[in-house]
Amino acid sequence: MGEKTKMDVLRSFRGTIVDFHLLDETTLSLQYSSFFAGTPLFIEYAEIMNDFLEGEDLNGIADLKEIDMDTGRIVYRLETNYAMTELLARSPRSFSTKASIELLIKCTDILIITGYAASISGIENHGNLSFDTIWVNQSGNVQLVNYGMAQFDLLAYQRGDIEEPSASSCLFAPPERFGCTQEDPTSDIFSLGQILFSLLTRQYLYQGNTQEIIAQAKSGIPHTNLLQYNFPEPLIPIFQQCLNPNPYERFGDFDALHDALLEIDIDSLEGASLEEEITAFLKQKEKAPTLPVHNEEEELRRIEQAEARLLAEEERLKILAKEKEEKALHEEEIRKKQRAEEERIRKEKEEKEQLRLLEEEEQKILALEKKINTREAKPLAEDWQQKGEEFARNIRIKIDLLSQEYHQDHIFVMSLTTIEVDLLPFADEKNKDWFHRLQDLDARLTQEHRQAQIRQEEVRKAQKEEEERIQQEKEKKEQQKREREQERIRKEKEAQEEIVRQEREAEQQKLREEQERIRVETHAQEVSDSLIQTLKEAKQKHTNNRKYQRALAMIDVDRFQLDDESFQQWLKRLNLLKEKCRDLQEEAQSKAEEEKEHAKQNERKNHLFNVLEQEKLQDTFFEKFIQQSKEQVEKKAEESSKNWGVRLDAIENEFATQKKQALERIKEEKRRKEEREAVRQYAQGFCFSLDDLIEKYPNDEQLKRDCMGLKEEAQEPQSEESTWWRDKISDLETEREAFERMAKQRAENEKNRQEKLSVIRKESQRTIMKIDAFLQRYQDDLTFQNSLQALKEKAQTELFEPSEWQATLRYVEKDLDTHVEEAQERVIVLSL
């Protein structure tokens, strides 16, 4: 099956009707079976998929690179490189719950994005979701391949081309894929539910033999009870909706499923993530590809010949069926023409009869109208009552005629009855008014007649259509009867052909079994010879390993074929022994390398311990690290040489880092001490400058207090850094300069004050001398003496501010003049 027969690809595996070949890291080739390739059904699906993928660039969907519809070969460009089928084959354990849900979320993301564009191209769903079509890489990226290509073996099963599909084709198929209803996105949701179940349990939802699996797949009801598995609680409703046999009761679309999955708290679930799980599976030993490695050319040639004979027989049967079908169609065409001619003649007769009846009716109506008009044309002098009675009789005659003709038209008959009732004159109605009302009723009758004619024509038309429908149904039943007869004949022929085909296949199967026996026998002998050579080469290695040599001797004994053992069983046992021999070689080689590595790491340990012993640095943290590292180096642990080497590497790297950090700390400490000493000298110079300033202004007490405060602030701090201390002294220098300026200003102010006080002091002495002179002049005036003594005391009191003292002297002189005038006045009064 497929074009490639040589293993010139990276990896291959076989699906149900498709071979998968990974040509390189980014190219995947799919080869369909020749039974389906090139068929009209395959070409139809392939053309739709080709049109869709050529016009779209969708994230998560493999790009279509090449497609050959005749040979069934499809080539995709991939960004991933492992099918889930290959990945799961590496280990029998199940996927973790967290990884499974993450994989399903990524698949639904892709299907949501792709679904809209695919529906525009006429693709309703993926149609083939399984572990073969889901591809991943080690980074956890996901891609879907073969989007839109149906499961052609199930389609062939629906059409009756094959008796039954393989069980593997049914494992992920929804029930509607077996032809009960049209597929839509809910069909892929059913497949995703089956994939999630298989990931978590490593079992298929449908179990049993082939017939049982097909029956379960058709109904969508598995024999497995989901409640017997210990699934996490949030997954139960998801399984129940995804795996519901009724599509209308599943999740409505991928968005609904995606939202339900996102509602699960993935972080709270146990197990590894998708990326970690893929990495863990890839670390398992890679299994051999499913496709056989030996040369298949002869077997493929025989299968192709058998298929060619079968195709020739099918072609002959198709030609016979086509000829019979053409003959039946020709006869049917003649019968149709005859029936059409008969129907045409019948329609012509009916139309002529209808025209005759219409003409007669029109003649009656014209005669009646003529009669009425004749009576209306009489002189106006006639009696209105007589005219009305005559007109009413004519209308009644017309009503009677029409009632007989249209007795089946109940609507028209009721209208005629109403008009006939309205013909009678009202009690208080004038004859002239009655006549005019009769004219209106006559017009109404004419209008109702026209409508009745229209309804009658519609009834005739409906009857005609009903007759045609009955005739068509009759013809259809006859056609179906003929088709059933043709189908019965076809099935009888197919049954005979199937018997012939089965006999031919039985012969081919017998031939294949014989050839397979010969091939197995030859292959078993080749494997035996290969095992002997392998044992011979293996015994020459690791001669000092007794356990290894003893195990090889046991294999050498077990390699002979037993009396009751078939070649197939012997081949299977030889392969197991060969695998066991390889495992022993790998184990012995691993042990030897382990011992060699252990000796190497022991030598590294001693060297590292000596290096640690010789390293002396004046750093507390580094000394503590050296002590801990020595303990770690000397520590004996049950670990492999590789892990031991990793641990020693870590110690060496940490030692280099710690040493570098210790040297940096020592250098930093030295720099800090030097900086501290420089700042200390700076602070000392600042204090000396304060002393010089105090000596410069010895009488300025405020300056002394300010400088003492600056000295206290300039003292060396215990907890602050040198930079802070230096910045502090810099700020204090600014304050010192400000204090110096203020001291200088105070000194200048004091000098000016003393100069002013000297001038005012002289003025004060002149005032006191003046007061003393007046005291001697008026010695007998006690009041004058007391007042001047008080003024003298004020003049003698020296104030701090010159302006205040000067003001006081002005007041004293002013008061002096006043007291002198008063004393003079008293002297004058006494003399009088």
C-alpha positions in Angstrom: 0.0 0.0 0.0 1.7 3.2 -1.2 4.5 4.0 -3.5 7.5 3.9 -1.1 8.9 0.5 -0.4 12.4 1.5 0.7 13.1 2.9 4.1 14.6 6.2 2.7 12.6 8.3 5.1 13.2 9.5 8.6 10.2 7.7 10.1 7.1 5.8 8.9 4.0 4.3 10.4 0.8 2.8 9.0 -2.7 4.0 9.6 -5.9 2.2 8.5 -5.9 3.1 4.8 -3.0 5.6 4.8 0.8 5.2 5.1 2.5 8.1 6.9 6.1 8.9 5.8 8.2 11.7 7.4 10.5 12.6 4.5 12.4 15.2 6.6 11.9 17.3 9.7 9.3 19.5 7.9 7.8 17.3 5.2 5.1 14.6 5.7 3.9 12.4 2.9 0.6 10.5 3.1 0.0 7.6 0.7 -3.6 6.3 0.3 -4.5 2.8 -0.6 -4.8 2.1 -4.3 -8.3 0.9 -3.6 -9.4 4.5 -2.9 -6.8 6.6 -4.8 -8.0 8.0 -8.1 -11.7 7.2 -7.5 -14.3 9.9 -8.2 -15.1 10.1 -4.5 -11.4 10.6 -3.5 -10.9 13.2 -6.2 -14.0 15.1 -5.1 -12.8 15.4 -1.5 -9.2 16.1 -2.6 -10.2 18.9 -4.9 -12.3 20.6 -2.1 -9.4 20.3 0.3 -6.9 21.5 -2.2 -9.0 24.6 -3.0 -9.4 25.3 0.7 -5.8 24.9 1.8 -4.3 26.7 -1.2 -6.3 29.9 -0.4 -5.8 29.9 3.4 -2.8 30.3 5.7 -4.2 28.9 9.0 -2.3 28.6 12.2 -2.3 25.0 13.5 -3.2 23.4 10.1 -0.5 21.7 8.1 0.2 23.5 4.8 -0.5 21.6 1.6 2.7 21.3 -0.4 1.7 18.8 -3.2 -1.2 16.5 -4.0 -1.5 13.7 -6.7 -5.2 12.7 -7.0 -4.5 9.7 -9.3 -1.9 8.0 -7.1 -3.4 9.2 -3.7 -0.2 10.9 -2.5 -0.5 14.1 -0.4 2.5 16.0 0.9 2.2 18.5 3.8 4.7 21.1 5.2 4.9 20.7 9.0 6.0 22.8 11.9 5.8 19.7 14.2 7.5 16.4 13.9 5.8 13.7 16.0 2.3 12.1 15.5 0.5 11.3 18.7 0.5 7.7 17.5 4.3 7.6 17.5 4.5 9.4 20.9 2.1 7.1 22.7 3.8 4.0 21.3 6.9 4.8 23.3 5.3 4.1 26.7 2.3 2.2 27.9 1.5 4.7 30.6 -1.4 7.2 30.3 -1.1 11.0 29.6 -1.4 13.2 32.6 -4.8 14.9 33.1 -3.2 18.4 32.8 -1.4 17.5 29.6 -4.5 15.9 28.1 -6.7 19.0 28.8 -4.0 21.3 27.4 -3.9 19.2 24.2 -7.7 19.3 23.8 -7.7 23.1 24.4 -5.1 23.6 21.7 -7.0 21.4 19.3 -10.2 23.3 19.8 -8.4 26.6 19.3 -7.2 25.4 15.9 -10.7 24.0 15.0 -12.4 27.3 16.0 -10.1 29.4 13.8 -10.3 26.9 10.9 -14.1 26.1 11.1 -15.4 29.4 9.6 -13.0 29.4 6.6 -13.6 25.7 6.0 -17.4 26.1 6.0 -17.2 28.8 3.3 -15.3 26.2 1.2 -17.9 23.6 1.8 -16.0 21.6 4.4 -18.2 21.1 7.5 -15.6 19.5 9.8 -12.2 17.8 10.0 -13.8 14.4 9.5 -10.8 12.3 10.5 -9.6 13.3 13.9 -7.4 10.6 15.5 -3.9 10.1 17.0 -2.6 9.8 13.4 -3.8 13.3 12.4 -2.7 15.2 15.6 1.0 16.1 15.4 3.1 17.8 18.2 6.7 18.9 18.9 8.8 19.1 22.0 7.7 22.7 22.7 4.1 21.6 23.0 3.0 23.1 19.7 0.1 21.2 17.9 -0.9 20.8 14.3 -3.7 19.0 12.5 -3.2 17.2 9.2 -5.6 15.9 6.5 -8.3 18.5 7.3 -11.4 17.7 5.3 -10.4 14.3 4.0 -13.0 11.7 4.9 -12.6 8.2 6.2 -13.0 6.6 2.8 -13.3 3.0 4.1 -16.4 4.0 6.1 -17.8 5.8 3.0 -17.2 2.6 1.0 -18.9 0.6 3.8 -21.9 2.9 3.5 -22.1 2.5 -0.3 -21.8 -1.3 0.0 -18.4 -1.5 -1.7 -16.9 -3.4 1.2 -18.5 -5.8 3.7 -17.2 -4.2 6.8 -14.5 -1.6 7.7 -11.6 -2.3 10.0 -12.1 -2.0 13.7 -9.4 0.7 13.9 -11.3 2.9 11.5 -14.3 2.9 14.0 -12.4 3.8 17.2 -12.7 7.6 16.9 -15.7 7.8 14.5 -19.0 9.4 15.6 -22.2 7.4 14.9 -23.4 9.9 12.2 -20.3 8.9 10.1 -22.1 5.6 9.4 -24.8 7.4 7.3 -27.6 8.1 9.8 -27.3 11.9 9.7 -25.2 14.7 8.1 -21.9 15.4 9.8 -21.1 18.8 11.4 -18.6 20.3 14.0 -20.3 18.3 16.7 -19.0 15.1 15.0 -15.4 16.3 15.6 -16.4 17.1 19.3 -17.4 13.4 19.6 -14.0 12.4 18.3 -12.2 14.8 20.7 -14.1 13.2 23.6 -12.9 9.7 22.5 -9.3 11.0 22.2 -9.5 12.5 25.7 -10.7 9.2 27.1 -7.9 7.2 25.4 -5.2 9.7 26.6 -6.4 9.4 30.2 -6.9 5.6 30.3 -4.7 4.3 27.4 -7.8 2.3 26.3 -10.3 2.7 23.5 -13.9 3.7 24.3 -15.2 0.9 22.0 -13.9 -2.6 23.1 -14.5 -6.1 21.9 -14.1 -7.9 18.6 -14.6 -6.3 15.2 -18.3 -6.8 14.9 -18.9 -5.5 18.5 -16.8 -2.4 17.9 -18.7 -1.6 14.6 -22.0 -2.1 16.4 -20.9 0.3 19.2 -19.6 2.8 16.8 -22.9 2.8 14.8 -25.0 3.4 17.9 -22.4 5.7 19.7 -23.1 3.7 22.9 -20.0 1.9 24.3 -19.9 -1.2 26.4 -17.6 0.7 28.7 -19.1 2.5 31.7 -17.3 5.9 32.2 -18.2 6.0 35.9 -15.9 3.1 36.6 -12.9 5.3 35.9 -11.6 7.7 38.5 -11.8 10.8 36.4 -11.6 14.3 38.0 -15.0 15.7 38.8 -15.0 18.6 36.3 -14.3 16.1 33.4 -17.5 14.0 34.0 -20.0 16.6 32.4 -17.5 17.2 29.6 -17.4 13.5 28.7 -21.2 13.2 29.0 -21.8 16.1 26.5 -19.0 15.2 24.1 -19.9 11.5 23.9 -23.7 11.8 23.6 -24.9 9.7 20.7 -27.4 12.5 19.8 -25.5 15.3 18.0 -28.1 17.9 19.2 -27.3 17.2 22.9 -23.5 17.6 22.5 -21.7 20.9 22.8 -23.2 23.2 20.2 -19.8 24.2 18.7 -16.1 24.3 19.5 -16.4 27.5 21.4 -18.7 25.9 24.0 -16.3 23.0 24.5 -13.4 25.4 24.7 -15.1 27.5 27.4 -16.0 24.3 29.4 -12.3 23.2 29.3 -11.1 26.7 30.3 -13.4 26.6 33.4 -11.3 23.7 34.8 -8.6 24.9 37.1 -5.7 23.3 35.3 -3.1 24.4 37.9 -4.9 22.4 40.6 -4.7 19.2 38.6 -1.9 16.7 39.2 0.6 15.6 36.6 3.0 17.3 34.2 2.1 19.9 31.6 1.8 19.1 27.9 5.3 20.2 27.1 6.8 18.2 30.0 4.7 15.2 29.1 5.9 15.2 25.5 9.5 15.5 26.6 9.1 12.6 29.0 7.6 10.4 26.3 10.3 11.3 23.8 13.0 10.2 26.4 11.6 6.7 26.2 13.3 4.3 23.8 12.1 4.9 20.3 10.1 1.9 18.9 10.7 0.5 15.5 8.5 1.9 12.7 5.3 0.0 11.9 6.2 -0.5 8.3 8.4 -3.6 7.8 12.1 -2.9 7.1 12.6 -5.9 4.7 12.1 -5.7 0.9 8.3 -5.7 0.1 8.6 -5.4 -3.7 7.6 -8.9 -4.6 4.6 -8.9 -2.2 3.4 -5.5 -3.5 3.7 -6.7 -7.1 1.5 -9.7 -6.4 -1.1 -7.5 -4.5 -1.1 -5.0 -7.4 -1.7 -7.8 -9.9 -4.6 -9.1 -7.9 -6.1 -5.6 -7.6 -5.7 -5.1 -11.3 -7.7 -8.4 -12.0 -10.3 -7.3 -9.6 -10.5 -3.8 -11.2 -10.9 -5.4 -14.7 -13.7 -7.6 -13.5 -15.4 -4.6 -11.9 -15.0 -2.6 -15.1 -16.7 -5.4 -17.1 -19.6 -5.5 -14.7 -19.9 -1.8 -14.8 -20.2 -1.8 -18.6 -22.9 -4.5 -18.5 -24.8 -2.5 -15.9 -24.5 0.6 -17.9 -25.8 -1.0 -21.1 -28.8 -2.4 -19.2 -29.4 1.0 -17.6 -29.3 2.7 -21.0 -31.8 0.3 -22.4 -34.1 0.8 -19.5 -33.8 4.6 -19.8 -34.6 4.4 -23.6 -37.8 2.3 -22.9 -38.7 4.7 -20.2 -38.3 7.7 -22.5 -40.6 6.1 -25.1 -43.2 5.5 -22.4 -42.9 9.1 -21.2 -43.4 10.5 -24.8 -46.6 8.3 -25.2 -48.0 9.5 -21.9 -47.2 13.1 -22.8 -49.0 12.8 -26.1 -52.1 11.3 -24.4 -52.1 14.0 -21.8 -51.9 16.7 -24.5 -54.9 15.3 -26.4 -56.9 15.1 -23.1 -56.0 18.7 -22.2 -57.1 19.9 -25.7 -60.5 18.2 -25.3 -61.0 19.7 -21.9 -60.1 23.2 -23.1 -62.6 22.9 -26.1 -65.4 21.8 -23.7 -64.7 24.6 -21.3 -64.8 27.2 -24.2 -68.1 25.8 -25.4 -69.7 26.1 -21.9 -68.4 29.6 -21.5 -69.8 30.6 -24.9 -73.2 29.2 -24.0 -73.2 31.0 -20.7 -72.2 34.3 -22.3 -75.0 34.0 -24.8 -77.5 33.4 -22.0 -76.3 36.4 -20.1 -76.3 38.6 -23.2 -79.9 37.6 -24.1 -81.0 38.4 -20.5 -79.3 41.7 -20.6 -80.8 42.5 -24.0 -84.2 41.8 -22.6 -83.6 44.0 -19.6 -82.3 46.8 -21.7 -85.3 46.6 -23.9 -87.6 47.0 -21.0 -85.6 49.8 -19.6 -85.9 51.7 -22.9 -89.7 52.1 -22.6 -91.0 55.6 -21.9 -90.4 57.0 -18.4 -94.0 57.5 -17.9 -94.3 53.7 -17.0 -94.9 52.7 -13.5 -91.7 52.4 -11.4 -93.2 49.5 -9.4 -93.9 47.5 -12.6 -90.4 48.2 -13.8 -89.0 47.1 -10.5 -91.0 43.9 -10.4 -89.9 43.0 -13.9 -86.3 43.8 -13.1 -86.4 41.7 -9.9 -87.9 38.7 -11.8 -85.1 38.9 -14.4 -82.5 39.0 -11.6 -84.1 36.0 -9.9 -84.1 34.1 -13.3 -80.4 34.9 -13.6 -79.8 33.9 -10.0 -81.5 30.5 -10.6 -79.4 29.8 -13.7 -76.2 30.7 -11.9 -77.1 28.7 -8.8 -77.5 25.6 -10.9 -74.3 26.2 -12.8 -72.1 27.0 -9.8 -73.8 24.9 -7.2 -70.4 23.6 -5.9 -69.1 27.2 -5.2 -70.6 27.7 -1.7 -69.3 31.2 -1.5 -71.0 32.2 -4.7 -74.2 30.4 -3.7 -74.3 32.3 -0.4 -73.8 35.6 -2.2 -76.7 34.8 -4.6 -78.9 34.0 -1.6 -78.0 37.3 -0.1 -78.7 39.2 -3.3 -82.0 37.3 -3.8 -83.2 38.3 -0.2 -82.2 42.0 -1.0 -84.5 42.0 -4.1 -87.6 42.5 -2.0 -88.6 46.2 -1.5 -88.3 47.7 2.0 -91.5 48.8 3.8 -90.9 52.6 3.5 -88.8 52.4 0.2 -90.0 54.3 -2.8 -90.5 52.4 -6.1 -87.9 54.5 -7.9 -85.3 53.9 -5.1 -86.1 50.2 -5.2 -85.5 50.2 -8.9 -82.1 51.9 -8.6 -81.2 49.5 -5.7 -82.1 46.6 -8.0 -79.7 48.0 -10.6 -76.9 48.1 -8.0 -77.8 44.4 -7.0 -77.5 43.5 -10.7 -74.1 45.1 -11.0 -73.1 43.3 -7.8 -74.4 40.0 -9.3 -72.3 40.5 -12.4 -69.2 41.1 -10.2 -69.8 38.1 -8.1 -70.3 36.0 -11.2 -66.9 37.1 -12.5 -65.3 36.1 -9.2 -67.0 32.8 -9.3 -65.7 32.2 -12.8 -62.1 33.0 -11.5 -62.6 30.6 -8.5 -64.0 27.9 -10.8 -60.9 28.3 -13.1 -58.6 28.0 -10.0 -60.4 24.8 -8.9 -60.0 23.3 -12.4 -56.4 24.2 -12.4 -55.9 22.6 -8.9 -57.7 19.5 -10.1 -55.5 19.3 -13.1 -52.4 19.7 -11.0 -53.6 17.0 -8.6 -54.2 14.7 -11.5 -50.7 15.4 -12.8 -49.3 14.8 -9.3 -51.1 11.5 -9.0 -49.8 10.5 -12.5 -46.3 11.5 -11.5 -46.5 9.5 -8.3 -47.7 6.5 -10.2 -44.8 6.8 -12.7 -42.4 7.3 -9.7 -43.7 4.1 -8.1 -43.3 2.2 -11.4 -39.8 3.6 -11.7 -38.9 2.6 -8.1 -40.3 -0.9 -8.8 -38.1 -1.2 -11.8 -35.1 0.2 -9.9 -35.7 -2.3 -7.1 -35.8 -5.1 -9.6 -32.6 -3.8 -11.2 -31.0 -3.5 -7.6 -32.1 -7.1 -6.9 -30.4 -8.3 -10.1 -27.3 -6.2 -9.3 -27.1 -7.7 -5.8 -27.4 -11.2 -7.1 -24.6 -10.6 -9.5 -22.5 -8.9 -6.8 -23.1 -11.9 -4.5 -21.9 -14.2 -7.2 -18.9 -12.0 -7.9 -18.2 -11.8 -4.2 -18.1 -15.6 -4.0 -15.7 -15.7 -6.9 -13.7 -12.9 -5.3 -13.6 -14.6 -1.9 -12.4 -17.9 -3.5 -9.7 -15.9 -5.4 -8.7 -14.1 -2.2 -8.6 -17.4 -0.3 -6.2 -18.8 -2.9 -4.1 -15.6 -2.8 -4.2 -15.7 1.0 -3.0 -19.3 1.0 -0.2 -18.3 -1.4 0.7 -15.4 0.8 0.7 -17.5 3.9 3.1 -20.0 2.3 5.4 -17.2 1.1 5.1 -15.6 4.6 6.2 -18.9 6.1 9.2 -19.2 3.8 10.1 -15.6 4.5 9.7 -16.0 8.3 11.9 -19.2 8.2 14.6 -17.4 6.2 14.4 -14.3 8.3 14.5 -16.4 11.5 17.7 -18.1 10.3 19.2 -14.7 9.4 18.3 -13.4 12.8 19.9 -16.5 14.4 23.1 -16.0 12.5 23.1 -12.3 13.4 22.6 -13.2 17.1 25.5 -15.6 17.0 27.8 -12.9 15.5 26.5 -10.4 18.1 27.2 -12.9 21.0 30.7 -13.5 19.6 31.5 -9.8 19.5 29.9 -9.2 22.9 31.9 -11.9 24.6 35.1 -10.3 23.6 34.2 -7.2 25.6 34.1 -6.7 29.3 35.8 -10.0 30.0 36.2 -9.2 33.7 32.4 -8.8 34.2 31.3 -12.3 35.3 27.6 -11.4 35.5 27.7 -10.1 31.9 29.5 -13.2 30.6 27.2 -15.6 32.4 24.1 -13.8 30.9 25.6 -14.0 27.4 26.2 -17.8 27.9 22.5 -18.2 28.9 21.4 -16.4 25.7 23.8 -18.6 23.7 22.0 -21.7 25.1 18.5 -20.3 24.5 19.0 -19.3 20.9 18.3 -22.8 19.5 14.8 -23.6 18.1 12.7 -25.9 20.3 11.0 -29.1 18.9 7.5 -27.9 19.3 8.2 -24.2 18.4 7.1 -22.7 15.1 9.3 -20.5 13.0 7.2 -17.5 13.9 7.6 -18.2 17.7 11.3 -18.9 17.2 11.7 -15.6 15.3 9.9 -13.7 18.0 12.0 -15.3 20.7 15.2 -14.6 18.7 14.3 -11.0 18.5 13.7 -10.9 22.2 17.1 -12.5 22.8 18.8 -10.1 20.4 17.1 -7.2 22.2 18.2 -8.7 25.6 21.8 -9.1 24.3 21.8 -5.4 23.2 20.5 -4.4 26.6 23.2 -6.4 28.3 25.9 -4.7 26.1 24.5 -1.3 26.9 24.3 -2.1 30.6 27.9 -3.4 30.7 29.1 -0.5 28.7 27.2 1.9 30.9 28.7 0.2 34.0 32.3 0.5 32.6 31.8 4.1 31.7 30.3 4.7 35.1 33.4 3.2 36.8 35.6 5.3 34.6 33.6 8.4 35.3 33.6 7.6 39.0 37.4 7.5 39.1 37.6 10.7 37.2 35.2 12.4 39.6 37.1 11.1 42.6 40.3 12.6 41.2 38.4 15.9 40.6 37.2 15.8 44.2 40.7 15.5 45.7 42.0 18.3 43.5 39.1 20.5 44.5 39.6 19.7 48.2 43.3 20.7 47.9 42.3 23.9 46.1 39.9 24.8 48.9 42.5 24.0 51.5 45.0 26.3 50.0 42.7 29.2 49.5 43.1 31.9 52.2 41.3 35.1 52.1 40.5 37.5 55.0 36.7 37.4 54.4 34.3 35.9 57.0 31.7 34.9 54.4 34.3 33.3 52.1 35.8 31.3 55.0 32.4 30.0 56.0 31.7 29.1 52.3 35.1 27.3 52.1 34.2 25.2 55.2 30.8 24.3 53.8 32.3 23.4 50.4 34.8 21.1 52.1 32.0 19.3 53.8 30.1 19.1 50.5 33.1 17.7 48.7 33.8 15.1 51.3 30.1 14.2 51.6 29.4 10.6 50.4 26.0 10.2 48.8 24.3 7.4 46.8 24.5 9.1 43.4 25.7 8.3 39.9 29.0 9.6 38.6 27.2 12.0 36.3 25.2 13.5 39.2 28.4 13.6 41.3 30.2 15.4 38.4 27.3 17.8 38.2 27.5 18.5 41.9 31.3 19.0 41.7 30.8 21.4 38.8 28.3 23.3 40.9 30.8 23.5 43.8 33.6 24.7 41.4 31.3 27.3 39.8 30.1 28.5 43.2 33.7 28.6 44.5 34.8 30.8 41.5 31.8 33.0 42.1 32.3 33.3 45.9 36.1 33.9 45.5 35.3 36.7 43.0 32.8 38.2 45.4 35.2 37.9 48.3 37.9 39.7 46.5 35.4 42.4 45.5 34.3 42.7 49.2 38.0 43.0 50.4 38.7 45.6 47.8 35.5 47.4 48.7 36.4 47.3 52.4 39.9 48.7 51.7 38.4 51.5 49.6 35.8 52.2 52.3 38.5 52.5 55.0 40.6 54.8 52.9 37.6 56.9 52.1 36.7 57.0 55.8 40.2 58.2 56.8 40.0 60.9 54.1 36.7 62.1 55.5 38.1 62.0 59.0 40.9 64.2 58.0 38.4 66.5 56.3 36.4 66.7 59.5 39.5 67.4 61.6 40.4 70.3 59.2 36.9 71.6 59.5 37.2 71.7 63.3 40.5 73.5 63.1 38.8 76.1 60.9 36.2 76.6 63.6 38.8 77.2 66.3 40.5 79.8 64.0 37.2 81.5 63.6 36.6 81.7 67.4 40.1 83.1 67.9 39.4 85.7 65.2 36.3 86.9 67.0 37.0 86.2 70.7 34.3 88.5 72.1 31.5 87.0 69.9 29.7 84.6 72.3 27.0 83.7 69.7 29.8 82.7 67.3 31.3 80.5 70.0 28.0 78.7 70.6 27.4 78.2 66.9 30.9 76.8 66.3 30.5 74.4 69.3 27.3 73.2 67.8 29.0 72.6 64.4 31.8 70.7 66.1 29.3 68.4 67.7 27.5 67.8 64.4 30.9 67.1 62.7 31.7 64.2 65.1 32.3 60.9 63.3 29.0 58.9 63.0 28.9 55.2 64.0 26.2 53.9 61.7 26.4 56.2 58.6 28.5 55.8 55.5 31.5 58.0 54.6 29.8 59.7 51.8 27.0 60.8 54.1 29.6 62.1 56.6 31.5 63.9 53.9 28.2 65.5 52.6 27.3 66.4 56.2 30.6 68.3 56.7 30.2 70.0 53.4 26.8 71.2 54.5 28.4 72.3 57.9 31.1 74.3 56.0 28.3 76.2 54.3 26.9 76.9 57.8 30.3 77.9 59.1 30.7 80.4 56.3 27.3 81.8 57.1 28.2 82.1 60.8 31.5 83.8 59.8 29.6 86.4 57.8 27.2 87.0 60.6 30.1 87.4 63.1 31.9 89.8 60.8 28.6 91.8 60.5 28.1 91.8 64.2 31.7 93.1 64.7 31.2 95.9 62.3 27.9 96.8 63.9 29.5 96.9 67.4 32.3 99.2 66.1 29.7 101.7 64.6 27.8 101.6 67.9 30.8 102.4 70.0 31.7 105.3 67.7 28.1 106.7 68.0 28.2 106.1 71.8 31.5 108.1 72.1 29.9 111.1 70.4 26.7 110.9 72.5 28.8 110.4 75.6 30.5 113.8 75.0 27.1 115.4 74.4 25.9 113.8 77.7 28.8 115.3 79.6 28.0 118.8 78.2 24.4 118.4 79.3 25.5 117.3 82.8 27.8 120.2 83.0 24.9 122.5 82.1 22.7 120.9 84.7 25.4 121.4 87.4 25.7 125.1 86.5 21.9 125.6 86.9 22.0 123.7 90.2 24.5 126.1 91.6 22.5 129.1 90.3 19.2 128.1 91.9 20.4 126.4 95.1 17.5 127.7 97.1 14.8 126.3 94.9 14.3 122.8 96.3 11.7 121.8 93.6 14.2 122.9 90.9 17.0 121.0 92.6 15.0 117.8 92.8 13.9 117.9 89.2 17.4 118.6 87.9 18.8 115.8 90.0 16.4 113.4 88.3 17.4 114.8 84.9 21.0 114.4 85.7 20.6 110.8 86.6 18.8 110.2 83.2 21.6 112.0 81.4 24.2 109.9 83.2 22.5 106.6 82.4 24.3 105.1 79.3 21.8 103.0 77.1 22.9 100.2 74.8 21.4 101.7 71.6 22.9 105.1 70.7 19.7 106.3 69.2 17.8 105.6 72.5 20.4 107.4 74.6 20.4 110.4 72.2 16.6 110.5 72.4 16.8 110.5 76.2 19.3 113.4 76.1 17.0 115.4 73.9 14.1 114.9 76.4 16.5 115.8 79.3 17.5 119.1 77.6 13.9 119.9 76.8 12.8 119.3 80.4 15.8 121.3 81.6 14.7 124.3 79.6 11.2 123.9 81.0 12.4 123.6 84.6 14.8 126.6 84.2 11.9 128.8 82.9 9.7 127.7 85.8 12.6 128.5 88.3 13.0 131.9 86.8 9.3 132.6 87.1 9.3 131.6 90.7 12.3 133.9 91.3 10.4 136.8 89.7 7.4 136.1 91.8 9.4 136.0 95.0 11.1 139.3 94.2 7.8 141.0 93.7 
